Amino acid sequence: MNAGDNFLARGKTEKKKAELIMTAYSLMRVDLIGLGEKEYVFGAPFLRHLSKNYSGNFLAANLVDPGQEQSYFLPYLLLRRNGKRILVTSVLDPLYHNYLDRDKLTITDPVASLKQLEKKISHDLFIVIGHGERKSILAWIDQVSGIDLIIHGHQPGISRQLEKYKDTAIVNNNIRGGQYLACLDISWSPTGHLIISQPKTIRAGVRQTREDPQIANLVNNYEKWRRDFLQQQACSPPPVPKAVQRSGSFYLGIQSCKRCHRQQFQSWRQTPHSRAIITLLRRQKESDPACLPCHVTGMNHKDAGGFRSIIETPRMTNVQCEACHGPAGRHPQSPKAAAFKPVTRQTCKHCHTPDTDPAFNFEQDRLKVDHHVRQQPKAKSKSAGK
C-alpha cells in the first residue's frame, strides 16, 4: 500500500509526472493508495481520471460529493491474506478542506467514518492511513476503538521504532519522498494475540535495488519529454514585482556580486558549489524539482528573481552567494540595506542531509567552500616603534 502525498507541486510537468507515478504503481502492483491532501493539487476529477488507468484502488473514507451523497472514492478495501480479513481505509483531516474547495467536495468527520467502518465491516485487522496533524491522529484513536494500526501518511521521516498509543500501533509513512520502502510483519500468536513487528526500511536506490527496465524506460521518456517541454517554454524571466522591489528582498545573481567582491568570486569558482548544476546535468535531473533547490539559487523565490528553469534563468544555476547568504536586493546601491543572514551549521544541513550526503561533516566540509579572503598582514615600516 502507499500512504499518499505523492505529488509535490502544480504545473504541467508535475501533472505529467503524476501520471507516471500511477503507471509505475500499477506495474509494482500496489494494492491501494490512501489519498492525502497533496493528491488533490490537480483537482479531484484529475484523480478520477488517473484511477481509471490504475490497477489498484484510491481510498478516501470521508470525502463526499454532496450532490450524490456518497463517497467520491472507494471508502475502504477488505483484503484477504492467509485466511485473515484485513480492513484498510484512509481518512483526511477536515483542516485540509482548502485543497478541495474548488471541487465542491466535503471532508466529513473522520471519527464518524471510522466508527461506521469498524462496526459495519467484519474484519480481523483494522488499518487506517491517516492524513492529519499528530494531535488529530491521537484524537481519532481516543474516540474510535478497535484500530490496530495507523499509518501516519502526513508525517515525514523514518520510524525506527513502532509507537504504541493505547492499543493502537502508529508508524510514519516511512518512504521519505520515494527513497525508501517500508514493511511491517503482522501475525497472531496461538492464543490469538496480534503481533506487529518493528518497522523495517529498504533504501530504494540504484546501489541497493536493481532497476526495473520497464519503469526505468518510463522515467527516461518522462525526463526527455520534460526537457523538450521546458525548451519550448523558454522565455525571458518576468520582471520582479514592484512590491518585492520595495521590500528589497530580491535576487541579483553572482555577476552582480562579482563587481565588488572579485576576490571572493574567484575563490568561489574553485569550490564544488560553483559546479553544483553539473551533477544534475550528468544524471539528466536538471528539471527535477525534488533535486533542483540544492543545486541552484533562489528556486523557491521565483517572483523575486530566483531560479525558474535552466532555460529561463541559467544565470541562477549553481549554489551562488545568495543561496547561503540570502538575496542581495538593493545591496549594490546601498551596501547596508541588505540584511544578510549568517551562514551556520543549519544553513548547510538544509541540503546536506543524512540521505543526500551521509558523510557530511560540517567542521571539515565547510572549509571546501570557504571563500573568505583574508587580508595579508601589513609589513611593518622601518620607523615602526620609534
C-alpha positions as CSV (number, residue, x, y, z in Angstrom):
1,M,0.0,0.0,0.0
2,N,1.0,3.6,-0.4
3,A,0.3,6.3,2.2
4,G,-0.3,9.2,-0.2
5,D,1.1,12.7,-0.6
6,N,2.8,11.6,-3.8
7,F,2.6,14.9,-5.7
8,L,4.9,17.8,-5.0
9,A,3.7,20.8,-6.9
10,R,1.4,22.1,-9.6
11,G,2.3,22.7,-13.2
12,K,2.2,20.7,-16.5
13,T,5.4,18.9,-15.9
14,E,4.3,17.8,-12.4
15,K,0.9,16.7,-13.8
16,K,2.7,14.5,-16.3
17,K,4.8,13.1,-13.5
18,A,1.6,12.2,-11.6
19,E,0.6,10.0,-14.5
20,L,4.0,8.4,-14.5
21,I,3.8,7.7,-10.7
22,M,0.4,6.0,-11.1
23,T,1.6,3.9,-14.0
24,A,4.6,2.8,-12.0
25,Y,2.5,1.9,-9.0
26,S,0.3,-0.3,-11.3
27,L,3.4,-2.1,-12.6
28,M,4.5,-2.5,-8.9
29,R,1.1,-4.0,-8.1
30,V,0.4,-1.5,-5.3
31,D,-3.0,-2.6,-3.9
32,L,-4.1,0.8,-2.7
33,I,-3.2,4.5,-2.1
34,G,-4.6,6.3,0.9
35,L,-5.1,9.7,-0.6
36,G,-3.5,12.7,1.2
37,E,-4.2,16.4,0.7
38,K,-1.4,16.8,-1.8
39,E,-3.0,14.4,-4.2
40,Y,-5.7,17.0,-4.8
41,V,-3.4,19.7,-6.1
42,F,-4.6,19.0,-9.7
43,G,-8.3,18.6,-8.6
44,A,-10.4,15.5,-7.7
45,P,-11.6,15.0,-11.3
46,F,-8.0,14.5,-12.4
47,L,-7.6,11.9,-9.7
48,R,-10.6,10.1,-11.0
49,H,-9.1,10.2,-14.5
50,L,-5.9,8.6,-13.1
51,S,-7.9,5.9,-11.2
52,K,-9.2,4.5,-14.5
53,N,-5.8,3.5,-15.6
54,Y,-4.5,2.5,-12.1
55,S,-4.8,-1.2,-11.3
56,G,-5.1,-0.6,-7.5
57,N,-7.6,1.5,-5.6
58,F,-7.8,5.1,-4.3
59,L,-9.1,5.2,-0.7
60,A,-10.8,8.2,0.9
61,A,-13.5,7.2,3.5
62,N,-14.6,10.8,4.5
63,L,-14.5,12.6,1.1
64,V,-18.1,13.1,-0.1
65,D,-19.7,14.5,-3.1
66,P,-22.7,16.5,-1.7
67,G,-24.5,16.3,-5.0
68,Q,-24.6,12.5,-4.9
69,E,-24.4,12.0,-1.2
70,Q,-21.8,9.2,-1.4
71,S,-18.1,8.8,-1.2
72,Y,-16.1,10.3,-4.1
73,F,-13.6,7.4,-4.0
74,L,-13.7,3.9,-2.5
75,P,-14.1,4.3,1.3
76,Y,-12.3,1.1,2.2
77,L,-10.7,-2.1,0.9
78,L,-11.1,-5.6,2.5
79,L,-8.1,-7.7,1.8
80,R,-7.8,-11.4,2.5
81,R,-4.3,-12.7,3.4
82,N,-3.7,-16.2,4.9
83,G,-7.3,-16.6,5.9
84,K,-7.4,-13.2,7.7
85,R,-9.7,-10.3,6.7
86,I,-7.7,-7.0,6.6
87,L,-9.8,-3.9,6.6
88,V,-7.9,-0.9,5.2
89,T,-9.2,2.7,4.9
90,S,-7.9,6.3,4.7
91,V,-9.2,9.5,6.2
92,L,-8.3,13.1,5.8
93,D,-8.4,15.8,8.4
94,P,-11.1,18.4,7.6
95,L,-8.4,21.1,8.3
96,Y,-7.3,20.5,4.7
97,H,-10.6,21.5,3.1
98,N,-8.9,24.3,1.1
99,Y,-7.4,21.6,-1.2
100,L,-10.9,20.6,-2.2
101,D,-13.0,23.8,-2.1
102,R,-12.7,24.3,-5.9
103,D,-14.2,20.8,-6.5
104,K,-17.1,21.5,-4.1
105,L,-16.4,18.3,-2.2
106,T,-16.8,17.9,1.5
107,I,-14.5,16.3,4.1
108,T,-16.8,14.8,6.6
109,D,-16.0,13.9,10.2
110,P,-13.2,11.2,10.1
111,V,-14.3,9.8,13.5
112,A,-17.8,9.1,12.3
113,S,-16.4,7.4,9.1
114,L,-14.0,5.2,11.1
115,K,-16.7,4.2,13.7
116,Q,-19.1,3.2,10.9
117,L,-16.5,1.1,9.1
118,E,-15.2,-0.6,12.3
119,K,-18.8,-1.6,13.2
120,K,-20.1,-2.4,9.7
121,I,-17.3,-4.4,8.1
122,S,-16.3,-7.7,9.7
123,H,-12.5,-8.0,10.0
124,D,-9.6,-9.4,11.8
125,L,-7.3,-6.4,11.4
126,F,-8.1,-2.7,11.1
127,I,-5.5,-0.5,9.4
128,V,-6.1,3.3,8.9
129,I,-4.0,5.6,6.8
130,G,-4.4,8.9,8.5
131,H,-3.7,12.3,7.0
132,G,-3.7,14.9,9.7
133,E,-1.5,16.5,12.4
134,R,-0.3,14.3,15.2
135,K,-2.8,15.6,17.7
136,S,-5.6,14.7,15.2
137,I,-4.3,11.2,14.9
138,L,-4.3,10.7,18.7
139,A,-7.8,12.2,18.9
140,W,-9.1,9.7,16.4
141,I,-7.6,6.8,18.5
142,D,-9.2,8.2,21.6
143,Q,-12.6,8.2,20.0
144,V,-12.5,5.1,17.9
145,S,-11.9,1.7,19.5
146,G,-10.5,-1.2,17.5
147,I,-7.9,0.5,15.3
148,D,-5.0,-1.9,15.3
149,L,-2.5,0.2,13.2
150,I,-2.4,3.8,12.0
151,I,0.0,4.7,9.2
152,H,0.6,8.4,9.6
153,G,0.6,9.5,6.0
154,H,1.1,13.1,6.8
155,Q,4.2,12.6,8.9
156,P,7.5,12.7,7.1
157,G,10.6,10.9,8.2
158,I,11.5,7.4,9.2
159,S,10.0,5.5,12.1
160,R,12.8,3.4,13.7
161,Q,10.5,2.2,16.5
162,L,6.9,1.2,16.5
163,E,4.9,3.7,18.7
164,K,2.1,2.5,20.8
165,Y,-0.8,4.7,21.9
166,K,-3.4,2.9,24.0
167,D,-4.0,-0.3,22.0
168,T,-3.1,1.2,18.6
169,A,0.3,0.9,16.8
170,I,1.5,4.0,15.0
171,V,4.1,4.2,12.3
172,N,5.1,7.1,9.9
173,N,4.7,6.6,6.1
174,N,8.5,5.8,6.0
175,I,9.1,6.5,2.3
176,R,10.8,9.9,2.5
177,G,9.9,11.1,-1.0
178,G,10.1,7.6,-2.5
179,Q,13.6,6.9,-1.3
180,Y,12.5,4.0,0.9
181,L,10.2,1.0,1.0
182,A,8.9,0.1,4.4
183,C,7.3,-3.1,5.8
184,L,5.8,-4.5,9.0
185,D,5.4,-8.2,9.8
186,I,1.9,-8.9,11.2
187,S,1.0,-12.2,12.8
188,W,-1.1,-13.8,15.5
189,S,0.0,-15.9,18.4
190,P,-1.5,-19.3,19.0
191,T,-3.8,-17.6,21.6
192,G,-5.0,-15.1,19.0
193,H,-2.9,-12.1,20.3
194,L,-2.0,-9.6,17.5
195,I,1.8,-9.2,16.9
196,I,3.2,-6.3,14.9
197,S,6.9,-6.1,14.3
198,Q,9.2,-3.1,14.4
199,P,9.2,-1.3,11.1
200,K,11.8,-2.3,8.5
201,T,13.1,0.0,5.7
202,I,14.8,-0.7,2.5
203,R,16.7,2.0,0.6
204,A,15.2,2.2,-2.9
205,G,18.4,3.4,-4.6
206,V,20.2,2.0,-7.6
207,R,23.0,0.8,-5.4
208,Q,20.7,-1.2,-3.2
209,T,17.9,-2.2,-5.6
210,R,18.0,-3.4,-9.2
211,E,16.2,-1.2,-11.6
212,D,13.0,-2.5,-13.3
213,P,13.7,-2.0,-17.0
214,Q,10.0,-1.1,-17.8
215,I,9.8,1.6,-15.1
216,A,13.3,2.9,-15.9
217,N,12.1,3.3,-19.5
218,L,9.1,5.3,-18.4
219,V,11.2,7.6,-16.3
220,N,13.7,8.2,-19.1
221,N,10.9,9.0,-21.5
222,Y,9.4,11.4,-19.0
223,E,12.8,13.2,-18.4
224,K,13.2,13.6,-22.2
225,W,9.7,15.0,-22.5
226,R,10.2,17.4,-19.7
227,R,13.5,18.8,-21.1
228,D,11.8,19.3,-24.5
229,F,8.8,20.9,-22.9
230,L,10.9,23.4,-20.9
231,Q,12.9,24.3,-24.0
232,Q,9.7,25.1,-25.8
233,Q,8.6,27.2,-22.9
234,A,11.8,29.2,-22.9
235,C,11.3,32.9,-22.4
236,S,12.7,35.9,-20.7
237,P,12.1,35.9,-16.9
238,P,9.4,38.2,-15.9
239,P,10.4,41.4,-14.0
240,V,10.5,41.4,-10.3
241,P,7.1,42.8,-8.9
242,K,7.3,46.3,-7.6
243,A,6.2,45.2,-4.2
244,V,9.1,42.8,-4.0
245,Q,11.5,45.5,-5.2
246,R,10.3,47.9,-2.5
247,S,10.9,45.2,0.1
248,G,14.5,44.9,-1.0
249,S,14.4,41.1,-0.8
250,F,15.1,40.0,-4.4
251,Y,17.9,38.1,-6.1
252,L,20.5,39.6,-8.4
253,G,22.8,36.7,-9.3
254,I,26.5,36.0,-9.0
255,Q,27.6,38.5,-11.7
256,S,26.3,41.4,-9.5
257,C,28.3,40.1,-6.5
258,K,31.4,39.8,-8.7
259,R,31.5,43.5,-9.5
260,C,32.6,44.4,-6.0
261,H,33.7,41.1,-4.5
262,R,36.0,39.9,-7.2
263,Q,38.4,38.0,-4.9
264,Q,35.6,36.2,-3.2
265,F,34.1,35.4,-6.6
266,Q,37.4,33.9,-7.8
267,S,37.7,31.8,-4.6
268,W,34.0,30.6,-5.0
269,R,34.8,29.4,-8.5
270,Q,37.2,26.9,-7.1
271,T,34.5,25.3,-4.9
272,P,32.1,22.5,-5.6
273,H,29.2,25.0,-5.1
274,S,30.2,26.7,-8.4
275,R,29.6,23.4,-10.3
276,A,26.5,22.1,-8.4
277,I,24.3,22.0,-11.5
278,I,26.7,19.7,-13.4
279,T,25.7,16.9,-11.0
280,L,22.1,17.1,-12.2
281,L,23.1,17.5,-15.9
282,R,25.1,14.3,-15.8
283,R,22.1,12.5,-14.4
284,Q,19.6,14.3,-16.6
285,K,17.8,15.6,-13.5
286,E,18.3,19.3,-14.3
287,S,14.5,19.8,-14.4
288,D,13.6,17.7,-11.3
289,P,12.0,19.9,-8.6
290,A,13.0,17.5,-5.9
291,C,16.7,17.9,-6.7
292,L,17.0,21.4,-8.0
293,P,16.6,23.6,-4.8
294,C,20.0,22.5,-3.6
295,H,21.8,22.9,-6.9
296,V,20.5,26.4,-7.9
297,T,19.9,29.8,-6.2
298,G,16.5,31.2,-5.2
299,M,14.3,28.4,-6.7
300,N,11.6,28.9,-4.1
301,H,11.5,32.6,-4.8
302,K,10.7,32.7,-8.5
303,D,8.8,36.0,-8.2
304,A,11.8,37.6,-6.5
305,G,14.3,36.9,-9.3
306,G,15.2,33.4,-8.2
307,F,15.7,30.3,-10.4
308,R,12.9,29.2,-12.6
309,S,14.4,26.7,-15.0
310,I,17.8,26.1,-16.6
311,I,16.4,27.5,-19.8
312,E,14.7,30.6,-18.4
313,T,17.2,31.6,-15.7
314,P,20.6,30.0,-16.5
315,R,22.3,32.9,-14.5
316,M,20.8,31.5,-11.3
317,T,22.2,28.0,-11.6
318,N,24.7,26.6,-9.0
319,V,24.9,27.4,-5.3
320,Q,25.8,31.1,-5.5
321,C,26.4,33.7,-2.8
322,E,22.7,34.4,-2.3
323,A,21.9,30.7,-1.9
324,C,23.6,30.8,1.5
325,H,23.7,34.5,2.5
326,G,20.2,35.5,1.2
327,P,19.0,37.8,-1.5
328,A,21.2,40.9,-2.2
329,G,18.3,43.2,-3.2
330,R,19.4,46.8,-3.1
331,H,22.8,45.9,-1.6
332,P,24.8,47.3,-4.6
333,Q,23.2,50.7,-4.3
334,S,23.1,50.7,-0.5
335,P,25.6,48.3,1.0
336,K,24.0,48.3,4.4
337,A,20.4,47.8,3.1
338,A,20.5,44.0,2.7
339,A,20.1,42.0,5.9
340,F,22.3,39.1,5.0
341,K,21.8,36.1,7.2
342,P,24.8,34.4,8.9
343,V,25.9,31.1,7.5
344,T,25.6,28.4,10.2
345,R,25.7,24.7,10.5
346,Q,21.9,24.7,9.9
347,T,22.4,26.6,6.7
348,C,24.4,23.7,5.3
349,K,22.3,20.9,6.8
350,H,19.3,22.2,4.8
351,C,20.8,20.4,1.8
352,H,23.5,18.2,3.2
353,T,21.1,15.8,4.9
354,P,21.8,12.2,6.1
355,D,20.1,11.0,3.0
356,T,21.7,13.2,0.4
357,D,25.2,13.5,2.0
358,P,25.6,10.9,4.8
359,A,29.3,11.6,5.1
360,F,28.9,15.3,5.5
361,N,31.0,16.8,8.3
362,F,30.3,20.5,8.9
363,E,33.7,21.4,10.5
364,Q,35.7,19.7,7.7
365,D,33.5,20.3,4.7
366,R,32.8,23.9,5.2
367,L,36.5,24.5,4.5
368,K,35.9,23.2,1.0
369,V,33.7,26.1,0.2
370,D,35.4,28.7,2.4
371,H,35.8,31.8,0.1
372,H,36.6,34.4,2.7
373,V,39.6,36.5,1.5
374,R,41.9,37.1,4.4
375,Q,43.9,40.2,4.4
376,Q,47.7,39.7,4.5
377,P,49.3,41.4,7.5
378,K,50.9,44.7,6.5
379,A,54.7,44.8,6.7
380,K,56.0,46.9,9.5
381,S,57.6,50.1,8.4
382,K,61.2,50.7,9.3
383,S,60.1,53.5,11.6
384,A,57.6,51.4,13.5
385,G,58.1,51.6,17.2
386,K,60.4,54.6,17.0
